[in-house]
Amino acid sequence: MASNAAGMSNAGSGADGDAPRRNRPKYSKFTQQELPACKPILTPKWVVSVFFLVGIIFVPVGVVSLLAARDVVEIIDRYDHACVPPNMTDNKLGYIQNQTISKDCTRTLTVRKGMKQPIFVYYQLDNFYQNHRRYVKSRNDAQLRDYKKANQTTSCEPERFTADGKPIVPCGLIAWSLFNDTYSFTRGNENLTVDKKDISWKSDREHKFAKNVFPSNFQNGALIGGKMLNTSIPLSEQEDLIVWMRTAALPTFRKLYGRINVDLKVNDTIVVKLSNNYNTYSFGGKKKLVLSTATWLGGKNEFIGFAYLVVGGLCIFLAFAFTLLYAIKPRKLGDHNFLSWNRRPAGR
């Protein structure tokens, strides 16, 4: 019996010894972190060389970008304050809310530098927070891209239904606040046509706004927000709406209104007839009309050029600083005397 007990004991210990082996994960170089890796040794020469290389590349790119941005010609005209009648300057909100007062206004622009076509027409708004959380969420994308869900107004508060309970298409605060100022341009006796085709993103027209969804019950409430929409034109062709509903990230932004496909010469006088309809007076905003050319880099934006110049200049400065430091006080690579446990305590 003693031998049987010993045998059972040995069998049990053998089973217990196999358990860790069964639970052990399958060996692989990935789980054991044995994959080949690049472990460069950052010697002073390598660090200085990299900084010099980055600086040499970034500085010319910054100069070229800055020169390209400064080739852009812009005409900027703020008109929200200038288009208020003299007797209403102390009550601008009353002026914009009074439907009996004409909102027509004429502005004269002078071309200071030749502008090659296409000339982009933008409207610029200041102090308008399209990135406000409640404003951004007040839309229903399913409604815009699927006619079967045209009556779906979830998350469109407070512009979901009309007073009699009919669903609004397109619903939400973004569409409701659509910009509604209009512009027309003349040069002498010549009317300058504004091309409004393809001013929105192609992906938005084809994927976010459906060809068989039409506006209905829009701006039909007690409070009118902005522009009216033609109920016979599908949303995919309402490009002013598509441009507006791509919300801006900053409180000062520009949105494309159209293009003028005519060259403007130096000292040309452009007469702008506009309708000052959009209410920016209630929140202290500003409205500007912008005529701008473009280069291979896009519109006027000097930030990219300055950013490259600053980073490139900083890299060259650090390269010189490290070179000078290495020349004055060189340090042996891998010197064990700099290890903390090899240093003699202070005062001994």
PyMOL commands that set and color helices and strands:
alter all, ss='L'
color gray80, all
select helices_A, chain A and resi 2-23+44-70+86-88+92-97+133-137+141-145+147-149+173-176+202-208+235-237+239-245+281-283+303-328+336-338+340-342
alter helices_A, ss='H'
color red, helices_A
select strands_A, chain A and resi 74-78+104-110+119-126+182-187+190-192+194-195+253-260+269-275+286-292
alter strands_A, ss='S'
color yellow, strands_A
deselect
rebuild
show_as cartoon
